[in-house]
């Protein structure tokens, strides 16, 4: 059963198509006294097959051995 949702890509890169005015939004919120919440999430996805990402953080983490591994690697 499909609910019509697309897969969530855990790459933690700002989607400039969705938030095309991010810098202005951030400035407007700060002017109003609103603070932005930033949080870290350890989930990453290999986005090598997705064209709209500029950085593949999964690949970087794998190359630098930041990923949790089992006994077989």
N, C-alpha and C positions, 0 to 999 in steps of 0.2 A: 504494500500500500504506500503510495507516494503522497506526502503531505504538501508537496510543492516547494519544499525548502531546498536551497542549494547547500552544498557541503561547506562547512566552516574551514577556512584555511588559517592555521595557526602560524603566521609569519610575523605578526606584530609590526607591520609596516603601514604607515598612514595611506589610506586609499584617497588619493587626490581627486578621483572622479566623484566619490561619494561626499567628501569634505573639501570641495574645491575652494572654499573660502576659509579654511581652517585658521590661518594666521589672523584674519580679521575677527573671526569668532572668538579666538583665544584672547585677543586684545580687548574686545568688547566685554567679555566676561570678567577679565581682570579689572577693567575700569569700573564695573559695577560692584567690585569687591568679591566676586565669586572666585573661589580657588579651584583649580583643576585637580582631580584625583588621578594619580598614576599608580598602576600596580604591576607587579611582575608575575608572569605565569610561566612555568617550566615546559609547557607544551609547545612543540614545534612540528611543522609539517614540511616535507621536502616539496618545494614549490617549483622545481625545475621544469615541470610541464606547464606551468602557468605563465603566460606572457606579461601579465600586468604587475609583476613584482620585480624590483631592481636588485634586491639582495636576498639570497637564499641562506637564511640564518641556520637552517638545519644542516646544510652542507658545511658551513663554517664550524658549527658545533661538532659535527662528526669528524672533520679534519683535525680539529684541535683536541679531540677526545674528551669533550665536555659531556657526552651522553652516558647514561647509566648502561652498563653492559652486563650480560650474563657470563658464565664461565667460558662460553664459546666465542665471546666477543660480540 
